[in-house]
């Protein structure tokens, strides 16, 4: 542990973030920030490759995690305030677990964040079709629980067993108390930070939230995590405390939902960003293929490079994973640009020089359900399947769905992540039952194809006709 003293950081979102000398959690958090595992996050950008579109989006997971810790302290204050009103004694140990979990929640991210995650899963599946996907949350838990690791040592010295509690909180799918809501809920510290931080750093005019009003109007109320009104079970529903919003803040809640919608549609799912992510996934997939089949020399990357070591069979250990970051990944891609393998060299050099594939957006103009769009999708997929081995990365596909708010039994939302509005009589209603604004926003499907050859794109988009722009 560092010598007990007050430490201060200046943050563009939250202003001055202070770690008090007489607060044991603050002091432990500061020590954790200074571990090699946490310092690695300085070299991993929060938005992966969004800087290809938004040049200012170079902020890191390091800054985000500290901001989440700071926001989590505000949420603990909300819990303590509400518990005091109800005469409930707060659980100080669970508070500590949740605050440390908030700080460490993204420590398991790899280079390019989600783009690397998808590429790694594709490589694992190619080697073993039965292999399960491995999320950054699982890497996070492994880092926290690694015996001998700097993070585990600090946690164990502070309080034996607390590392296990933190890992369980970060990987639990269902909440067991209000402290889980600090790291996973509608108003968890993660999204309260990234919605503000990503908007600021991308320069986006959309996505404003009234943070102070939201915090001031948060309340702790019991909800049913099962959230199934149609159940025939005669057993009483299990109630779990979660964050809800008071009725007077419903407009702030609407703005919160819209902020997320706008940032996803305009920033996170931007067609160029998704194109770069698809190209990175294709690049790393091709790289792993060549490593697997004994053609490492054709990649242009030396065998001792950490990217080679990690993508070698059985090389995906935690120790090797912790050596990876954005800087190291870009160094490997720069080498791949000089590869003798034509497909790998083409992909990597395009990334380095920002000569990106051309986009065919199937949701542009006619909509996804039009007959013309369906015919176009069918033609493109047929062309991709018919491509020779040498051109299998010349057409890339990307599809994702986005909804402003998923109601209680929707596929993409767990019950504890609902946004609940509480009135003066402590009656709870989901926001989609209270807001015409939220209900007016329809689910949107993004389906895009990225083409190496613009002429091929135009020909498939308008067969035998006019070229598209």
Buried (B, 14 or more C-beta within 10 A) or exposed (E): EEEEEEBEBEBEBBEEBBBBEEBEBBBBBBBBBEBEBBEBBBBBBBBBBBBBBBEEBEBBBBBBBBBBBBBBBBBBEBBBBBBEEEEBEBBEEBBBBBBBBBBBBBBBBBBBBBBBBBBBBBBBEEEEEEEEEBBBBBBBBBBBBBEEBBBBBBBBEBBEEBBBBBBBBBBEEEBBBBBBBBBBBBBBBBBBBBBBBBBBBBEBEBBBBBBEBBBBBBBBBBBBBBBEEEEEEEEEBEEBBBBBBBBEBBEBBBBBBBBBBBBBBBBBBBBBBBBBBBBBBBBBBBBBBBBBEEBBEBBBBEEEBBBBBBBBEEBBEEEBBBBBBBEBBBBBBBBBBBBEBEBBBBBBBBBBEEEBBBBBEBBEEEEBEEEEBEEBBEBBBEBBEEEEEEBBBBBBBBEEEBBBBBBBEEEEBBBBBBBBBBEEEEEBBBBBEBBEBBBEBEEBBBBBBBBBEBEBBBBBBEEEEEEBE
